[in-house]
Amino acid sequence: MTQSPATPLPPPKERRRLREAGSLTQAQVAERVGVSRETVRSWETGRTTPRGRKGEAYAKLLTGLGEEATVTGAPVALRAPEVEVPVEVVTAEKVTVDEGVTVDEVAKVDDTAVLEPVPVSVPDPVPDPEPVLVPVPIEVPVRASLTPAQAFDALYAFCAPALVRQAYLLTGRRELARESVERAFQTAWQRWPEVAVDRDPAGWVRSVAYEYALSPWHRFRPRYRHPEPPPPDTSDRALLTALLNLPPSYRRTLLLYDGVGLGLAETAAETEASTPAAANRLLHAREAVAAQLPDLSDPGELRRRMTELASTGRLHAAKPPTVRFVGERRTVFWTRAAIAFTVAIIGATTFTLRVAPTRYEAPVPVGERVEGVPARVVQGSLSEEEISLRDRLRNGMTSGPERLAPLSR
């Protein structure tokens, strides 16, 4: 059973702040700790908690970064990684440096966002007539925040190409892979207020794309009843066949762990399974692939071959404006269809109320059979019963204003 690290861990936001205070990227932290960059990102967003030896190493690294920040005494604001700070070479004639001079605001700007001023301390100058490098405040025009369309286009440009390749490994169909990714991003655009504040927007879109790609209803569509032409290379064709022979849940777990590089906890969360179940699926999937392709028993080799297989096909995603336009048009269509259906129901209800009867009308009862009436027979001599009935009628109706008397024919 894994245990939490002995060294206390700071909150997720503080972890990111400490990393940026040490001028380290997520890839550099992952290399020092011995994990993937996606795992470090999930630690900083709070999706997972570091545990075991990796968690202890991560906690010690953060502790060291915190001690360095305390020694330097320079607070660090949120900034994008690997951004070069613009400096200007100023001679002694331009700037007179006195003891204890600090530059309070240095603006850092990249291509995507405007960052906050970062206080930077300047060491004590050496009384030397030689030129010195002194960071000076630079006036930068303030750039407005990204619009929802710009943020969506940036997310699409970053994630769509890789998602199309991943969906191709899941389905073995290029058209279905493109359609799955486009539908996922269309859904994300419809629910953009929710996706924009998600901890992992790329993971949100990836989950929707995988669900659509692995939907069993595609087998009933005429365009997907017949398989697409396999890859021309024999090894690629064998690997794709081995992947498609796996159950969908095993195939998705194998792709997330060995293909995308997610941790076991993240893979279990995205596949909506427990961690032991995800581990068993991963082991069985590897065994099934290794049984058909013994050369791919090594997980590293399997990941490399899946990457090569996904890169061989011509898999291109549509442009972001096209995806947004198609999604908006589909939304408008279904909205109008829902309005038309509602109007039709209201009209049918109104017509029924107009033509319906306003009072209760009793139904016509079913006719009852009259007893005692003799059956009609052919003319001839009367039977004894008929003679008795005739006498009874003649004798019984002798009183009253009217007298019923049978007429003989």
C-alpha positions, 0 to 999 in steps of 0.5 A: 500500500502506498503512503503519503510522503513524509515531507509535507506537500504545499497546496497545488497552487503553491506547488506551481508557484514554487516551480516557477520561482525556481525558473523550472518547467514542468518537463524539467521537474518531471525529469528530476522526479522521474515521472511524465510531464502530464503527471506533474501537471496533474499534481499542480492542478490538484487532480492527483496527489503524489505518493510513494517515492516519487511523492517524497522526491517531489516534496523534497524538490519543492522544499528546496525551491521554497528555501531558495525563494526565501533566501533570495527574498524575491516574490514571483508572480504567475508567468508562462514558462521559458519566457526570456526577460528583455533587458537593455544594456545601459552605460554609466552615462545613461543611468547612475546606479546607487547603492540599494537601487531596485527596479520595481516593475519589469513587465514580461509579455509573451504571445498569449497573455499579459503577465503581471509586473515581477519585482527584481532586485539588482545586486550592489553595483561595483564602482567600475566605469565599465557598462553594466547590465541593468533591467529597466522598466519597459513600457509594453502596450496592454493587450486585452484578454483572449475572447472565447473564440480565440481561446477555443481556437488555441485549444483546438490547434494544440489538441486536435492533431494529436486527438485525431491520431489517438482516435485512429488507433481506437477505431482504425478509421480515419473518417471516424477519427476526424468526425469524433474529434470535431464532434468533441470540440463542437460539444466543447464550444456549446459548453464553453463556459464549463470547459473554459474553467475546467482544470484540464480542458484537453482531458475534457475534450479527449474524454468526449472524443473517445466516447464518441469514437467507441460508440457501438451505434456506428456499426449501424451507419452505412458508411461504417459497415465496411472496413477501411483499407489497412495500412500498407506496411505489414508491421503496421497492419499487424499492430492495428489488427492487434489493437482492434481485437482488444475490447474497447475498454482495454484498448482505451486504457492501453492508449491512455497509459502507454500511448498518451503517457497518463499515470495509472490514477489519471487513466482510471479516472478518465475510463471511470474505473478503479485503479486496480481495474485499470491496472488489470485492463492494462496488463491483459491488453499488453499480454494480448498484444504481446501474444500476437506481436512478441516484439512489442512485449516492451512497453517502451517499444509498444509506445514507439510503434503506436506513435509511428502507426498513428503518424503514417496515415494522412490525418488532418483536422478541420480548421477551428472556424469551420468546427465552430461554424458547423457546431453553431449551425447544428445547434441552431438546427436542433433548436429550431426543430425543438421549437417546431415540435413544441409548436406542433404539440401546442397546435394539436392540443388546441385543435383537440380542445376546440373540436372536443364535445362540451357535454357528456353524450351517453353511448347508444346501448347495445340492443337486447333480444326480446324473449317470447316472440315466436320465430317466423315460419313458412305459412301453413297450419298453426301449431298448438303453441301458436293456436294457444297464443292466439286464443290468449291474445283474443281473450285477454284484451277485451277491455279498454277503448281499443281492442287488439284483434289479429287479422287472418290472412 
